Amino acid sequence: MQEIPPEESLIEYPSDFPIKVMGKAHPDLAQTLTEVVLQFDPDFDPATVEMRPSHSGNYLGLTFTVRATSRQQLDDLYRALHGHHMVSIVM
């Protein structure tokens, strides 16, 4: 992946950055993905996770607002979440 110079980035670091994740409804989804997020943002507060079930209740949308410190951190977190078997989509 090509490195983007800081002056060309649309994100200022550090900053609070929301990451939205959707996965099939499962009792452990939020806890499991919170553990993934904590690997990349050790100061993340699990109490701040926003949860929204789908209309049918088959899916659960989660928003994790992390403290982004670099493009690399965000890229690595997106890859880890996207590659997780419980995740359907990451936005």
PyMOL Python script that loads the backbone (N, CA, C, O; Angstrom):
from pymol import cmd

cmd.read_pdbstr("""\
ATOM      1  N   MET A   1       0.843  -1.172   0.000  1.00  0.00           N
ATOM      2  CA  MET A   1       0.000   0.000   0.000  1.00  0.00           C
ATOM      3  C   MET A   1       0.889   1.237   0.000  1.00  0.00           C
ATOM      4  O   MET A   1       1.889   1.306   0.716  1.00  0.00           O
ATOM      5  N   GLN A   2       0.503   2.206  -0.817  1.00  0.00           N
ATOM      6  CA  GLN A   2       1.297   3.421  -0.938  1.00  0.00           C
ATOM      7  C   GLN A   2       1.099   4.316   0.284  1.00  0.00           C
ATOM      8  O   GLN A   2      -0.022   4.524   0.747  1.00  0.00           O
ATOM      9  N   GLU A   3       2.188   4.825   0.780  1.00  0.00           N
ATOM     10  CA  GLU A   3       2.162   5.721   1.944  1.00  0.00           C
ATOM     11  C   GLU A   3       1.650   7.091   1.509  1.00  0.00           C
ATOM     12  O   GLU A   3       2.110   7.645   0.511  1.00  0.00           O
ATOM     13  N   ILE A   4       0.695   7.632   2.266  1.00  0.00           N
ATOM     14  CA  ILE A   4       0.156   8.961   1.992  1.00  0.00           C
ATOM     15  C   ILE A   4       0.865   9.953   2.909  1.00  0.00           C
ATOM     16  O   ILE A   4       0.860   9.785   4.129  1.00  0.00           O
ATOM     17  N   PRO A   5       1.474  10.981   2.329  1.00  0.00           N
ATOM     18  CA  PRO A   5       2.147  11.977   3.175  1.00  0.00           C
ATOM     19  C   PRO A   5       1.133  12.651   4.103  1.00  0.00           C
ATOM     20  O   PRO A   5      -0.009  12.875   3.703  1.00  0.00           O
ATOM     21  N   PRO A   6       1.533  12.976   5.333  1.00  0.00           N
ATOM     22  CA  PRO A   6       0.610  13.588   6.296  1.00  0.00           C
ATOM     23  C   PRO A   6      -0.102  14.829   5.763  1.00  0.00           C
ATOM     24  O   PRO A   6      -1.265  15.063   6.091  1.00  0.00           O
ATOM     25  N   GLU A   7       0.584  15.620   4.946  1.00  0.00           N
ATOM     26  CA  GLU A   7      -0.046  16.839   4.435  1.00  0.00           C
ATOM     27  C   GLU A   7      -1.144  16.556   3.404  1.00  0.00           C
ATOM     28  O   GLU A   7      -1.943  17.440   3.095  1.00  0.00           O
ATOM     29  N   GLU A   8      -1.188  15.314   2.863  1.00  0.00           N
ATOM     30  CA  GLU A   8      -2.221  14.943   1.899  1.00  0.00           C
ATOM     31  C   GLU A   8      -3.333  14.120   2.530  1.00  0.00           C
ATOM     32  O   GLU A   8      -4.318  13.806   1.863  1.00  0.00           O
ATOM     33  N   SER A   9      -3.198  13.770   3.780  1.00  0.00           N
ATOM     34  CA  SER A   9      -4.205  12.968   4.467  1.00  0.00           C
ATOM     35  C   SER A   9      -5.432  13.811   4.775  1.00  0.00           C
ATOM     36  O   SER A   9      -5.317  14.994   5.095  1.00  0.00           O
ATOM     37  N   LEU A  10      -6.599  13.203   4.678  1.00  0.00           N
ATOM     38  CA  LEU A  10      -7.842  13.884   5.029  1.00  0.00           C
ATOM     39  C   LEU A  10      -8.122  13.791   6.525  1.00  0.00           C
ATOM     40  O   LEU A  10      -9.045  14.427   7.034  1.00  0.00           O
ATOM     41  N   ILE A  11      -7.324  12.998   7.219  1.00  0.00           N
ATOM     42  CA  ILE A  11      -7.500  12.794   8.654  1.00  0.00           C
ATOM     43  C   ILE A  11      -6.310  13.410   9.378  1.00  0.00           C
ATOM     44  O   ILE A  11      -5.160  13.197   8.994  1.00  0.00           O
ATOM     45  N   GLU A  12      -6.593  14.169  10.422  1.00  0.00           N
ATOM     46  CA  GLU A  12      -5.524  14.680  11.278  1.00  0.00           C
ATOM     47  C   GLU A  12      -5.305  13.683  12.408  1.00  0.00           C
ATOM     48  O   GLU A  12      -6.261  13.185  13.003  1.00  0.00           O
ATOM     49  N   TYR A  13      -4.064  13.403  12.692  1.00  0.00           N
ATOM     50  CA  TYR A  13      -3.736  12.472  13.781  1.00  0.00           C
ATOM     51  C   TYR A  13      -3.096  13.230  14.917  1.00  0.00           C
ATOM     52  O   TYR A  13      -2.311  14.147  14.673  1.00  0.00           O
ATOM     53  N   PRO A  14      -3.403  12.881  16.146  1.00  0.00           N
ATOM     54  CA  PRO A  14      -4.430  11.913  16.556  1.00  0.00           C
ATOM     55  C   PRO A  14      -5.828  12.529  16.474  1.00  0.00           C
ATOM     56  O   PRO A  14      -5.994  13.746  16.565  1.00  0.00           O
ATOM     57  N   SER A  15      -6.832  11.656  16.299  1.00  0.00           N
ATOM     58  CA  SER A  15      -8.223  12.106  16.289  1.00  0.00           C
ATOM     59  C   SER A  15      -9.132  10.919  16.605  1.00  0.00           C
ATOM     60  O   SER A  15      -8.739   9.761  16.466  1.00  0.00           O
ATOM     61  N   ASP A  16     -10.351  11.233  17.034  1.00  0.00           N
ATOM     62  CA  ASP A  16     -11.344  10.195  17.275  1.00  0.00           C
ATOM     63  C   ASP A  16     -11.950   9.821  15.930  1.00  0.00           C
ATOM     64  O   ASP A  16     -12.350  10.691  15.157  1.00  0.00           O
ATOM     65  N   PHE A  17     -12.014   8.526  15.657  1.00  0.00           N
ATOM     66  CA  PHE A  17     -12.422   8.050  14.340  1.00  0.00           C
ATOM     67  C   PHE A  17     -13.419   6.906  14.487  1.00  0.00           C
ATOM     68  O   PHE A  17     -13.080   5.871  15.061  1.00  0.00           O
ATOM     69  N   PRO A  18     -14.649   7.069  13.980  1.00  0.00           N
ATOM     70  CA  PRO A  18     -15.648   5.997  14.096  1.00  0.00           C
ATOM     71  C   PRO A  18     -15.451   4.925  13.030  1.00  0.00           C
ATOM     72  O   PRO A  18     -15.237   5.228  11.856  1.00  0.00           O
ATOM     73  N   ILE A  19     -15.528   3.684  13.454  1.00  0.00           N
ATOM     74  CA  ILE A  19     -15.468   2.545  12.541  1.00  0.00           C
ATOM     75  C   ILE A  19     -16.752   1.749  12.744  1.00  0.00           C
ATOM     76  O   ILE A  19     -17.060   1.312  13.853  1.00  0.00           O
ATOM     77  N   LYS A  20     -17.498   1.569  11.650  1.00  0.00           N
ATOM     78  CA  LYS A  20     -18.770   0.840  11.716  1.00  0.00           C
ATOM     79  C   LYS A  20     -18.560  -0.571  11.200  1.00  0.00           C
ATOM     80  O   LYS A  20     -17.926  -0.794  10.168  1.00  0.00           O
ATOM     81  N   VAL A  21     -19.112  -1.518  11.949  1.00  0.00           N
ATOM     82  CA  VAL A  21     -18.959  -2.933  11.627  1.00  0.00           C
ATOM     83  C   VAL A  21     -20.340  -3.576  11.682  1.00  0.00           C
ATOM     84  O   VAL A  21     -21.158  -3.242  12.539  1.00  0.00           O
ATOM     85  N   MET A  22     -20.590  -4.501  10.758  1.00  0.00           N
ATOM     86  CA  MET A  22     -21.840  -5.247  10.813  1.00  0.00           C
ATOM     87  C   MET A  22     -21.526  -6.737  10.732  1.00  0.00           C
ATOM     88  O   MET A  22     -20.675  -7.175   9.957  1.00  0.00           O
ATOM     89  N   GLY A  23     -22.234  -7.494  11.549  1.00  0.00           N
ATOM     90  CA  GLY A  23     -22.069  -8.940  11.535  1.00  0.00           C
ATOM     91  C   GLY A  23     -23.372  -9.615  11.919  1.00  0.00           C
ATOM     92  O   GLY A  23     -24.287  -8.974  12.435  1.00  0.00           O
ATOM     93  N   LYS A  24     -23.450 -10.908  11.665  1.00  0.00           N
ATOM     94  CA  LYS A  24     -24.630 -11.664  12.076  1.00  0.00           C
ATOM     95  C   LYS A  24     -24.781 -11.563  13.584  1.00  0.00           C
ATOM     96  O   LYS A  24     -23.804 -11.630  14.330  1.00  0.00           O
ATOM     97  N   ALA A  25     -26.028 -11.399  14.020  1.00  0.00           N
ATOM     98  CA  ALA A  25     -26.298 -11.274  15.455  1.00  0.00           C
ATOM     99  C   ALA A  25     -25.778 -12.514  16.181  1.00  0.00           C
ATOM    100  O   ALA A  25     -26.096 -13.645  15.813  1.00  0.00           O
ATOM    101  N   HIS A  26     -24.986 -12.283  17.201  1.00  0.00           N
ATOM    102  CA  HIS A  26     -24.403 -13.356  18.002  1.00  0.00           C
ATOM    103  C   HIS A  26     -24.146 -12.777  19.388  1.00  0.00           C
ATOM    104  O   HIS A  26     -23.704 -11.634  19.501  1.00  0.00           O
ATOM    105  N   PRO A  27     -24.411 -13.538  20.441  1.00  0.00           N
ATOM    106  CA  PRO A  27     -24.229 -12.991  21.794  1.00  0.00           C
ATOM    107  C   PRO A  27     -22.815 -12.493  22.086  1.00  0.00           C
ATOM    108  O   PRO A  27     -22.639 -11.618  22.933  1.00  0.00           O
ATOM    109  N   ASP A  28     -21.807 -13.031  21.403  1.00  0.00           N
ATOM    110  CA  ASP A  28     -20.413 -12.660  21.672  1.00  0.00           C
ATOM    111  C   ASP A  28     -19.835 -11.665  20.673  1.00  0.00           C
ATOM    112  O   ASP A  28     -18.656 -11.323  20.761  1.00  0.00           O
ATOM    113  N   LEU A  29     -20.643 -11.193  19.721  1.00  0.00           N
ATOM    114  CA  LEU A  29     -20.101 -10.337  18.657  1.00  0.00           C
ATOM    115  C   LEU A  29     -19.431  -9.078  19.212  1.00  0.00           C
ATOM    116  O   LEU A  29     -18.271  -8.811  18.897  1.00  0.00           O
ATOM    117  N   ALA A  30     -20.133  -8.313  20.021  1.00  0.00           N
ATOM    118  CA  ALA A  30     -19.578  -7.055  20.527  1.00  0.00           C
ATOM    119  C   ALA A  30     -18.322  -7.288  21.357  1.00  0.00           C
ATOM    120  O   ALA A  30     -17.329  -6.581  21.189  1.00  0.00           O
ATOM    121  N   GLN A  31     -18.357  -8.258  22.238  1.00  0.00           N
ATOM    122  CA  GLN A  31     -17.195  -8.529  23.098  1.00  0.00           C
ATOM    123  C   GLN A  31     -15.996  -8.997  22.271  1.00  0.00           C
ATOM    124  O   GLN A  31     -14.869  -8.557  22.495  1.00  0.00           O
ATOM    125  N   THR A  32     -16.247  -9.883  21.325  1.00  0.00           N
ATOM    126  CA  THR A  32     -15.165 -10.421  20.502  1.00  0.00           C
ATOM    127  C   THR A  32     -14.501  -9.324  19.679  1.00  0.00           C
ATOM    128  O   THR A  32     -13.275  -9.250  19.610  1.00  0.00           O
ATOM    129  N   LEU A  33     -15.319  -8.469  19.051  1.00  0.00           N
ATOM    130  CA  LEU A  33     -14.742  -7.413  18.218  1.00  0.00           C
ATOM    131  C   LEU A  33     -14.120  -6.303  19.059  1.00  0.00           C
ATOM    132  O   LEU A  33     -13.174  -5.650  18.617  1.00  0.00           O
ATOM    133  N   THR A  34     -14.634  -6.085  20.254  1.00  0.00           N
ATOM    134  CA  THR A  34     -13.998  -5.128  21.162  1.00  0.00           C
ATOM    135  C   THR A  34     -12.579  -5.573  21.486  1.00  0.00           C
ATOM    136  O   THR A  34     -11.671  -4.747  21.573  1.00  0.00           O
ATOM    137  N   GLU A  35     -12.387  -6.866  21.662  1.00  0.00           N
ATOM    138  CA  GLU A  35     -11.040  -7.397  21.931  1.00  0.00           C
ATOM    139  C   GLU A  35     -10.108  -7.129  20.752  1.00  0.00           C
ATOM    140  O   GLU A  35      -8.926  -6.849  20.951  1.00  0.00           O
ATOM    141  N   VAL A  36     -10.627  -7.213  19.525  1.00  0.00           N
ATOM    142  CA  VAL A  36      -9.817  -6.902  18.338  1.00  0.00           C
ATOM    143  C   VAL A  36      -9.437  -5.418  18.359  1.00  0.00           C
ATOM    144  O   VAL A  36      -8.275  -5.066  18.155  1.00  0.00           O
ATOM    145  N   VAL A  37     -10.422  -4.555  18.606  1.00  0.00           N
ATOM    146  CA  VAL A  37     -10.176  -3.114  18.630  1.00  0.00           C
ATOM    147  C   VAL A  37      -9.133  -2.761  19.685  1.00  0.00           C
ATOM    148  O   VAL A  37      -8.261  -1.930  19.433  1.00  0.00           O
ATOM    149  N   LEU A  38      -9.207  -3.371  20.847  1.00  0.00           N
ATOM    150  CA  LEU A  38      -8.263  -3.085  21.930  1.00  0.00           C
ATOM    151  C   LEU A  38      -6.815  -3.423  21.561  1.00  0.00           C
ATOM    152  O   LEU A  38      -5.886  -2.853  22.134  1.00  0.00           O
ATOM    153  N   GLN A  39      -6.617  -4.332  20.623  1.00  0.00           N
ATOM    154  CA  GLN A  39      -5.261  -4.650  20.176  1.00  0.00           C
ATOM    155  C   GLN A  39      -4.625  -3.460  19.467  1.00  0.00           C
ATOM    156  O   GLN A  39      -3.403  -3.312  19.471  1.00  0.00           O
ATOM    157  N   PHE A  40      -5.459  -2.607  18.856  1.00  0.00           N
ATOM    158  CA  PHE A  40      -4.953  -1.473  18.081  1.00  0.00           C
ATOM    159  C   PHE A  40      -5.123  -0.133  18.802  1.00  0.00           C
ATOM    160  O   PHE A  40      -4.457   0.847  18.468  1.00  0.00           O
ATOM    161  N   ASP A  41      -6.021  -0.100  19.794  1.00  0.00           N
ATOM    162  CA  ASP A  41      -6.234   1.092  20.607  1.00  0.00           C
ATOM    163  C   ASP A  41      -6.428   0.641  22.055  1.00  0.00           C
ATOM    164  O   ASP A  41      -7.560   0.488  22.514  1.00  0.00           O
ATOM    165  N   PRO A  42      -5.326   0.429  22.771  1.00  0.00           N
ATOM    166  CA  PRO A  42      -5.402  -0.102  24.136  1.00  0.00           C
ATOM    167  C   PRO A  42      -6.207   0.770  25.102  1.00  0.00           C
ATOM    168  O   PRO A  42      -6.658   0.282  26.139  1.00  0.00           O
ATOM    169  N   ASP A  43      -6.392   2.047  24.778  1.00  0.00           N
ATOM    170  CA  ASP A  43      -7.153   2.941  25.649  1.00  0.00           C
ATOM    171  C   ASP A  43      -8.638   2.994  25.287  1.00  0.00           C
ATOM    172  O   ASP A  43      -9.397   3.749  25.895  1.00  0.00           O
ATOM    173  N   PHE A  44      -9.057   2.196  24.298  1.00  0.00           N
ATOM    174  CA  PHE A  44     -10.457   2.195  23.882  1.00  0.00           C
ATOM    175  C   PHE A  44     -11.353   1.802  25.056  1.00  0.00           C
ATOM    176  O   PHE A  44     -11.047   0.861  25.788  1.00  0.00           O
ATOM    177  N   ASP A  45     -12.457   2.523  25.231  1.00  0.00           N
ATOM    178  CA  ASP A  45     -13.407   2.250  26.311  1.00  0.00           C
ATOM    179  C   ASP A  45     -14.562   1.407  25.765  1.00  0.00           C
ATOM    180  O   ASP A  45     -15.379   1.918  24.999  1.00  0.00           O
ATOM    181  N   PRO A  46     -14.646   0.135  26.140  1.00  0.00           N
ATOM    182  CA  PRO A  46     -15.713  -0.741  25.634  1.00  0.00           C
ATOM    183  C   PRO A  46     -17.122  -0.220  25.920  1.00  0.00           C
ATOM    184  O   PRO A  46     -18.067  -0.585  25.221  1.00  0.00           O
ATOM    185  N   ALA A  47     -17.272   0.622  26.930  1.00  0.00           N
ATOM    186  CA  ALA A  47     -18.598   1.164  27.255  1.00  0.00           C
ATOM    187  C   ALA A  47     -19.099   2.124  26.176  1.00  0.00           C
ATOM    188  O   ALA A  47     -20.278   2.479  26.170  1.00  0.00           O
ATOM    189  N   THR A  48     -18.219   2.551  25.261  1.00  0.00           N
ATOM    190  CA  THR A  48     -18.616   3.502  24.224  1.00  0.00           C
ATOM    191  C   THR A  48     -19.096   2.828  22.942  1.00  0.00           C
ATOM    192  O   THR A  48     -19.490   3.517  22.001  1.00  0.00           O
ATOM    193  N   VAL A  49     -19.072   1.496  22.883  1.00  0.00           N
ATOM    194  CA  VAL A  49     -19.527   0.796  21.682  1.00  0.00           C
ATOM    195  C   VAL A  49     -21.014   1.065  21.482  1.00  0.00           C
ATOM    196  O   VAL A  49     -21.821   0.866  22.389  1.00  0.00           O
ATOM    197  N   GLU A  50     -21.363   1.519  20.283  1.00  0.00           N
ATOM    198  CA  GLU A  50     -22.760   1.736  19.937  1.00  0.00           C
ATOM    199  C   GLU A  50     -23.267   0.498  19.202  1.00  0.00           C
ATOM    200  O   GLU A  50     -22.609   0.009  18.283  1.00  0.00           O
ATOM    201  N   MET A  51     -24.435  -0.011  19.603  1.00  0.00           N
ATOM    202  CA  MET A  51     -24.995  -1.219  18.995  1.00  0.00           C
ATOM    203  C   MET A  51     -26.381  -0.933  18.445  1.00  0.00           C
ATOM    204  O   MET A  51     -27.205  -0.300  19.104  1.00  0.00           O
ATOM    205  N   ARG A  52     -26.630  -1.411  17.217  1.00  0.00           N
ATOM    206  CA  ARG A  52     -27.931  -1.276  16.577  1.00  0.00           C
ATOM    207  C   ARG A  52     -28.297  -2.576  15.890  1.00  0.00           C
ATOM    208  O   ARG A  52     -27.630  -2.976  14.935  1.00  0.00           O
ATOM    209  N   PRO A  53     -29.350  -3.248  16.359  1.00  0.00           N
ATOM    210  CA  PRO A  53     -29.788  -4.460  15.665  1.00  0.00           C
ATOM    211  C   PRO A  53     -30.504  -4.100  14.364  1.00  0.00           C
ATOM    212  O   PRO A  53     -31.098  -3.027  14.254  1.00  0.00           O
ATOM    213  N   SER A  54     -30.446  -4.998  13.383  1.00  0.00           N
ATOM    214  CA  SER A  54     -31.189  -4.788  12.141  1.00  0.00           C
ATOM    215  C   SER A  54     -32.684  -4.929  12.427  1.00  0.00           C
ATOM    216  O   SER A  54     -33.081  -5.415  13.486  1.00  0.00           O
ATOM    217  N   HIS A  55     -33.504  -4.498  11.473  1.00  0.00           N
ATOM    218  CA  HIS A  55     -34.957  -4.570  11.656  1.00  0.00           C
ATOM    219  C   HIS A  55     -35.424  -5.989  11.934  1.00  0.00           C
ATOM    220  O   HIS A  55     -36.320  -6.210  12.749  1.00  0.00           O
ATOM    221  N   SER A  56     -34.814  -6.945  11.253  1.00  0.00           N
ATOM    222  CA  SER A  56     -35.212  -8.345  11.423  1.00  0.00           C
ATOM    223  C   SER A  56     -34.521  -9.007  12.605  1.00  0.00           C
ATOM    224  O   SER A  56     -34.908 -10.097  13.025  1.00  0.00           O
ATOM    225  N   GLY A  57     -33.484  -8.340  13.150  1.00  0.00           N
ATOM    226  CA  GLY A  57     -32.753  -8.908  14.277  1.00  0.00           C
ATOM    227  C   GLY A  57     -31.707  -9.926  13.887  1.00  0.00           C
ATOM    228  O   GLY A  57     -31.101 -10.555  14.754  1.00  0.00           O
ATOM    229  N   ASN A  58     -31.482 -10.099  12.582  1.00  0.00           N
ATOM    230  CA  ASN A  58     -30.490 -11.079  12.126  1.00  0.00           C
ATOM    231  C   ASN A  58     -29.066 -10.542  12.152  1.00  0.00           C
ATOM    232  O   ASN A  58     -28.108 -11.314  12.204  1.00  0.00           O
ATOM    233  N   TYR A  59     -28.927  -9.225  12.117  1.00  0.00           N
ATOM    234  CA  TYR A  59     -27.606  -8.595  12.090  1.00  0.00           C
ATOM    235  C   TYR A  59     -27.496  -7.575  13.209  1.00  0.00           C
ATOM    236  O   TYR A  59     -28.495  -7.082  13.732  1.00  0.00           O
ATOM    237  N   LEU A  60     -26.250  -7.273  13.561  1.00  0.00           N
ATOM    238  CA  LEU A  60     -25.990  -6.267  14.575  1.00  0.00           C
ATOM    239  C   LEU A  60     -24.949  -5.298  14.027  1.00  0.00           C
ATOM    240  O   LEU A  60     -23.875  -5.704  13.584  1.00  0.00           O
ATOM    241  N   GLY A  61     -25.283  -4.013  14.064  1.00  0.00           N
ATOM    242  CA  GLY A  61     -24.341  -2.979  13.668  1.00  0.00           C
ATOM    243  C   GLY A  61     -23.639  -2.437  14.899  1.00  0.00           C
ATOM    244  O   GLY A  61     -24.281  -2.159  15.912  1.00  0.00           O
ATOM    245  N   LEU A  62     -22.331  -2.287  14.818  1.00  0.00           N
ATOM    246  CA  LEU A  62     -21.522  -1.787  15.929  1.00  0.00           C
ATOM    247  C   LEU A  62     -20.702  -0.600  15.447  1.00  0.00           C
ATOM    248  O   LEU A  62     -20.185  -0.608  14.330  1.00  0.00           O
ATOM    249  N   THR A  63     -20.585   0.417  16.288  1.00  0.00           N
ATOM    250  CA  THR A  63     -19.692   1.540  15.992  1.00  0.00           C
ATOM    251  C   THR A  63     -18.657   1.626  17.102  1.00  0.00           C
ATOM    252  O   THR A  63     -18.988   1.747  18.281  1.00  0.00           O
ATOM    253  N   PHE A  64     -17.391   1.561  16.692  1.00  0.00           N
ATOM    254  CA  PHE A  64     -16.263   1.700  17.601  1.00  0.00           C
ATOM    255  C   PHE A  64     -15.594   3.037  17.275  1.00  0.00           C
ATOM    256  O   PHE A  64     -15.099   3.219  16.163  1.00  0.00           O
ATOM    257  N   THR A  65     -15.574   3.961  18.213  1.00  0.00           N
ATOM    258  CA  THR A  65     -14.873   5.226  17.984  1.00  0.00           C
ATOM    259  C   THR A  65     -13.505   5.117  18.651  1.00  0.00           C
ATOM    260  O   THR A  65     -13.367   5.182  19.872  1.00  0.00           O
ATOM    261  N   VAL A  66     -12.509   4.948  17.797  1.00  0.00           N
ATOM    262  CA  VAL A  66     -11.142   4.726  18.282  1.00  0.00           C
ATOM    263  C   VAL A  66     -10.351   6.022  18.234  1.00  0.00           C
ATOM    264  O   VAL A  66     -10.726   6.970  17.543  1.00  0.00           O
ATOM    265  N   ARG A  67      -9.260   6.050  18.972  1.00  0.00           N
ATOM    266  CA  ARG A  67      -8.326   7.173  18.919  1.00  0.00           C
ATOM    267  C   ARG A  67      -7.298   6.830  17.853  1.00  0.00           C
ATOM    268  O   ARG A  67      -6.371   6.058  18.094  1.00  0.00           O
ATOM    269  N   ALA A  68      -7.472   7.411  16.672  1.00  0.00           N
ATOM    270  CA  ALA A  68      -6.576   7.121  15.552  1.00  0.00           C
ATOM    271  C   ALA A  68      -5.291   7.910  15.722  1.00  0.00           C
ATOM    272  O   ALA A  68      -5.312   9.132  15.874  1.00  0.00           O
ATOM    273  N   THR A  69      -4.174   7.199  15.696  1.00  0.00           N
ATOM    274  CA  THR A  69      -2.875   7.853  15.860  1.00  0.00           C
ATOM    275  C   THR A  69      -2.060   7.846  14.569  1.00  0.00           C
ATOM    276  O   THR A  69      -1.072   8.573  14.459  1.00  0.00           O
ATOM    277  N   SER A  70      -2.465   7.027  13.583  1.00  0.00           N
ATOM    278  CA  SER A  70      -1.742   6.986  12.308  1.00  0.00           C
ATOM    279  C   SER A  70      -2.576   6.252  11.260  1.00  0.00           C
ATOM    280  O   SER A  70      -3.502   5.509  11.585  1.00  0.00           O
ATOM    281  N   ARG A  71      -2.228   6.476  10.019  1.00  0.00           N
ATOM    282  CA  ARG A  71      -2.882   5.768   8.911  1.00  0.00           C
ATOM    283  C   ARG A  71      -2.620   4.269   9.042  1.00  0.00           C
ATOM    284  O   ARG A  71      -3.512   3.454   8.806  1.00  0.00           O
ATOM    285  N   GLN A  72      -1.409   3.916   9.413  1.00  0.00           N
ATOM    286  CA  GLN A  72      -1.043   2.510   9.555  1.00  0.00           C
ATOM    287  C   GLN A  72      -1.924   1.817  10.599  1.00  0.00           C
ATOM    288  O   GLN A  72      -2.389   0.699  10.380  1.00  0.00           O
ATOM    289  N   GLN A  73      -2.152   2.483  11.731  1.00  0.00           N
ATOM    290  CA  GLN A  73      -3.003   1.919  12.778  1.00  0.00           C
ATOM    291  C   GLN A  73      -4.405   1.656  12.235  1.00  0.00           C
ATOM    292  O   GLN A  73      -4.957   0.578  12.452  1.00  0.00           O
ATOM    293  N   LEU A  74      -4.987   2.631  11.527  1.00  0.00           N
ATOM    294  CA  LEU A  74      -6.334   2.454  10.982  1.00  0.00           C
ATOM    295  C   LEU A  74      -6.372   1.348   9.933  1.00  0.00           C
ATOM    296  O   LEU A  74      -7.291   0.528   9.926  1.00  0.00           O
ATOM    297  N   ASP A  75      -5.383   1.321   9.051  1.00  0.00           N
ATOM    298  CA  ASP A  75      -5.332   0.277   8.026  1.00  0.00           C
ATOM    299  C   ASP A  75      -5.245  -1.104   8.657  1.00  0.00           C
ATOM    300  O   ASP A  75      -5.941  -2.029   8.236  1.00  0.00           O
ATOM    301  N   ASP A  76      -4.399  -1.243   9.657  1.00  0.00           N
ATOM    302  CA  ASP A  76      -4.238  -2.539  10.325  1.00  0.00           C
ATOM    303  C   ASP A  76      -5.518  -2.956  11.044  1.00  0.00           C
ATOM    304  O   ASP A  76      -5.894  -4.128  11.021  1.00  0.00           O
ATOM    305  N   LEU A  77      -6.184  -1.996  11.681  1.00  0.00           N
ATOM    306  CA  LEU A  77      -7.432  -2.297  12.374  1.00  0.00           C
ATOM    307  C   LEU A  77      -8.514  -2.697  11.378  1.00  0.00           C
ATOM    308  O   LEU A  77      -9.229  -3.673  11.608  1.00  0.00           O
ATOM    309  N   TYR A  78      -8.646  -1.964  10.281  1.00  0.00           N
ATOM    310  CA  TYR A  78      -9.622  -2.321   9.247  1.00  0.00           C
ATOM    311  C   TYR A  78      -9.359  -3.733   8.723  1.00  0.00           C
ATOM    312  O   TYR A  78     -10.294  -4.517   8.562  1.00  0.00           O
ATOM    313  N   ARG A  79      -8.102  -4.058   8.459  1.00  0.00           N
ATOM    314  CA  ARG A  79      -7.774  -5.395   7.950  1.00  0.00           C
ATOM    315  C   ARG A  79      -8.136  -6.484   8.962  1.00  0.00           C
ATOM    316  O   ARG A  79      -8.680  -7.527   8.599  1.00  0.00           O
ATOM    317  N   ALA A  80      -7.829  -6.228  10.228  1.00  0.00           N
ATOM    318  CA  ALA A  80      -8.128  -7.218  11.269  1.00  0.00           C
ATOM    319  C   ALA A  80      -9.636  -7.433  11.399  1.00  0.00           C
ATOM    320  O   ALA A  80     -10.097  -8.568  11.520  1.00  0.00           O
ATOM    321  N   LEU A  81     -10.395  -6.350  11.375  1.00  0.00           N
ATOM    322  CA  LEU A  81     -11.850  -6.488  11.482  1.00  0.00           C
ATOM    323  C   LEU A  81     -12.432  -7.139  10.231  1.00  0.00           C
ATOM    324  O   LEU A  81     -13.270  -8.035  10.332  1.00  0.00           O
ATOM    325  N   HIS A  82     -11.998  -6.696   9.060  1.00  0.00           N
ATOM    326  CA  HIS A  82     -12.509  -7.237   7.803  1.00  0.00           C
ATOM    327  C   HIS A  82     -12.225  -8.727   7.674  1.00  0.00           C
ATOM    328  O   HIS A  82     -13.025  -9.466   7.101  1.00  0.00           O
ATOM    329  N   GLY A  83     -11.099  -9.167   8.202  1.00  0.00           N
ATOM    330  CA  GLY A  83     -10.714 -10.568   8.114  1.00  0.00           C
ATOM    331  C   GLY A  83     -11.328 -11.454   9.179  1.00  0.00           C
ATOM    332  O   GLY A  83     -11.155 -12.672   9.140  1.00  0.00           O
ATOM    333  N   HIS A  84     -12.041 -10.870  10.128  1.00  0.00           N
ATOM    334  CA  HIS A  84     -12.617 -11.655  11.225  1.00  0.00           C
ATOM    335  C   HIS A  84     -13.843 -12.416  10.724  1.00  0.00           C
ATOM    336  O   HIS A  84     -14.673 -11.857  10.007  1.00  0.00           O
ATOM    337  N   HIS A  85     -13.956 -13.672  11.098  1.00  0.00           N
ATOM    338  CA  HIS A  85     -15.041 -14.521  10.589  1.00  0.00           C
ATOM    339  C   HIS A  85     -16.439 -14.088  11.027  1.00  0.00           C
ATOM    340  O   HIS A  85     -17.425 -14.500  10.416  1.00  0.00           O
ATOM    341  N   MET A  86     -16.544 -13.268  12.069  1.00  0.00           N
ATOM    342  CA  MET A  86     -17.863 -12.829  12.542  1.00  0.00           C
ATOM    343  C   MET A  86     -18.317 -11.538  11.851  1.00  0.00           C
ATOM    344  O   MET A  86     -19.444 -11.092  12.062  1.00  0.00           O
ATOM    345  N   VAL A  87     -17.461 -10.940  11.036  1.00  0.00           N
ATOM    346  CA  VAL A  87     -17.743  -9.640  10.426  1.00  0.00           C
ATOM    347  C   VAL A  87     -18.228  -9.815   8.994  1.00  0.00           C
ATOM    348  O   VAL A  87     -17.627 -10.543   8.205  1.00  0.00           O
ATOM    349  N   SER A  88     -19.333  -9.131   8.668  1.00  0.00           N
ATOM    350  CA  SER A  88     -19.855  -9.133   7.297  1.00  0.00           C
ATOM    351  C   SER A  88     -19.336  -7.938   6.502  1.00  0.00           C
ATOM    352  O   SER A  88     -19.019  -8.062   5.319  1.00  0.00           O
ATOM    353  N   ILE A  89     -19.250  -6.767   7.165  1.00  0.00           N
ATOM    354  CA  ILE A  89     -18.810  -5.557   6.474  1.00  0.00           C
ATOM    355  C   ILE A  89     -18.190  -4.584   7.482  1.00  0.00           C
ATOM    356  O   ILE A  89     -18.584  -4.529   8.647  1.00  0.00           O
ATOM    357  N   VAL A  90     -17.203  -3.816   6.991  1.00  0.00           N
ATOM    358  CA  VAL A  90     -16.558  -2.767   7.794  1.00  0.00           C
ATOM    359  C   VAL A  90     -16.649  -1.468   6.982  1.00  0.00           C
ATOM    360  O   VAL A  90     -16.323  -1.443   5.795  1.00  0.00           O
ATOM    361  N   MET A  91     -17.093  -0.398   7.637  1.00  0.00           N
ATOM    362  CA  MET A  91     -17.219   0.909   6.942  1.00  0.00           C
ATOM    363  C   MET A  91     -16.472   1.966   7.730  1.00  0.00           C
ATOM    364  O   MET A  91     -16.445   3.130   7.330  1.00  0.00           O
TER     365      MET A  91
END
""", "prot")
cmd.dss("prot")
cmd.show_as("cartoon", "prot")
cmd.util.cbc("prot")
cmd.orient("prot")
